[in-house]
């Protein structure tokens, strides 16, 4: 060792943790891109790793493989939903929250569409609670929509409305031909949904 050379310093454990978390988050983001564009069957491990700029072996290291990576994305969305749903809020506000979340993160709706269109493997589904149905039943009891309208049907209808700008951007349009992707469309669409639900409550 020369007089001017210095021994190499081992990476700080905190730096290693930060690097590991950055790599993990990069893989989750890249996987959401890949799965939402190609579906589970079409997504490839090497393409996800390439998007993230990391070695593909890290997918197995952090997640145990492609299937668990897919499940982790689903769990992440479920955690986001807990911040959206609130049984104390009026249905109109909850629906608006879902719509705002869909505009902010359209990849989740695309991923759901892929899973349905390709008859996704039931083993890849994460059991969801009936919280949303319970909340809709409370909203019905509060008179926020007619009693003869089934909560199960309304949930499906609202899901279709919320996801339509992402799943059918070639069809969805507002006045004067404004299309999804613009702030003007988002403002108009959210206002229309609020008006629709207010009419249900008035009937």
Residue pairs with C-beta under 8 A, 6 or more apart in sequence:
1 7
11 19
20 62
23 52
23 54
23 58
23 62
24 62
26 52
26 53
26 54
27 48
27 49
27 52
27 54
27 58
27 59
27 62
27 63
27 69
28 69
28 72
28 73
28 76
29 52
30 48
30 49
30 51
30 52
31 43
31 48
31 52
31 69
31 70
31 73
32 73
32 107
32 108
32 111
33 51
33 107
34 43
34 44
34 47
34 48
34 51
35 43
35 70
35 73
35 111
35 114
36 106
36 107
36 108
36 110
36 111
36 114
37 43
37 110
38 114
39 114
39 115
39 117
39 118
39 120
40 66
40 70
40 114
40 115
40 118
40 120
40 121
40 124
41 118
43 66
45 56
45 59
45 66
46 56
48 56
48 59
48 66
48 69
49 55
49 56
49 58
49 59
59 65
59 66
59 69
63 69
63 72
67 124
70 124
71 124
71 126
73 111
74 124
74 125
74 126
75 126
77 108
78 126
78 128
80 101
80 105
84 94
84 97
84 98
84 101
85 94
85 97
85 131
85 132
85 135
86 94
87 134
87 135
87 138
89 97
90 139
90 142
90 144
91 135
91 136
91 139
91 144
91 145
91 197
91 201
92 144
92 194
92 197
92 198
92 201
94 135
95 158
95 161
95 162
95 193
95 194
95 197
96 190
96 193
96 194
98 158
98 162
99 161
99 162
99 189
99 190
99 193
100 190
101 108
102 108
102 109
102 162
102 163
102 165
102 166
103 165
103 186
106 166
109 162
109 163
109 166
109 167
110 166
110 167
112 163
113 163
113 167
114 120
115 124
132 155
133 151
133 152
133 155
136 151
136 154
136 155
137 151
139 145
139 151
140 147
140 149
140 151
143 201
144 197
144 200
144 201
145 154
145 197
145 200
145 201
145 203
146 200
146 203
149 200
161 193
161 196
164 171
164 172
165 172
165 180
165 185
165 189
166 180
169 179
169 180
169 181
172 179
172 180
172 189
173 179
173 180
173 185
174 184
174 185
174 188
174 189
175 188
178 184
178 185
178 188
179 185
180 186
180 189
